[in-house]
Amino acid sequence: MLNAYFYRSMNIPDEIDNHIASLPVPKRSDMQTLHSRILGLLPGCKLWYEDGRNSEGKIVSNPNIGYGSYTINYANGAAREFFQVGISANTTGISAYIMGLPDKTYLPRTYGDTIGKATVTGYCIKFKKLVDVKLEVLDEVIRYGVEISR
């Protein structure tokens, strides 16, 4: 019998498709476009899907779609694999996460004034609709984030 993690990991593309299909129409098309765009930027990358539930099944966050893989090394010597880029639909719009950045001032300092109508923090870009951001700048941010976290 397959363990739950292995079985679940075999169905991640289906989980992602089901999640995107469950979103309201305007957000659904933005998330599908963003998902396809990231797959084009990172062909063959590892895919992640987190449904936002903790081990007890309680919803604790919005679902996340993740791309790529890097290792988080903790001070106590432990390590954990995690996605490099993530996207999430939420009540106010969409968030794009760029994980593993060593300098939490880099994104807002470098892209805050050029990405468009978005809030840029140390690892997150939040926007209402995809048309609010300059896609070529978002592509650049994603490529940078993947390269720096390798």
C-alpha positions, 0 to 999 in steps of 0.5 A: 500500500502506498503511503499517504504522502506518496499517493498525494504527491502523485496527484498534485497537478490534479489538485492544482487544477481542481483548486484553480477551477474552484475559484470565482471566475475573475480570480480563476482566470488570473490564477490559471494565467499565472500558473501557466506563466510560472510553468513556462518560466520553470519547466519541469519544476517540482509542483507543490499544493498545500490546501491550507489545512493543519494535521487536524484538518482545520483550515489555517491558511489559504491554499498555496500552489508552489513551484521549485524546491530549496532547502531551509536550514534551521539554526538547530541543524534541522532542514526542510524542503520547501517551494521557491515560488508560490501563489495563493488566491485570497479574499483581497486578490492574489499573493505571489511568494518568493521564498529563500531570499537572504535580503528581505529588503531586496524585493521592495527596494528593487521592484516596489516602484516598477512592478505596478499596482502591488504591495511588495514586502520582503518575500510577498507581492500582493495585488488585486488583479493580474492586470495590475502588475507588469508581467515582465517584471513579475517574471524577472522577480520569479527568475531572480528568486529561483536563482538566488535560492538554489 
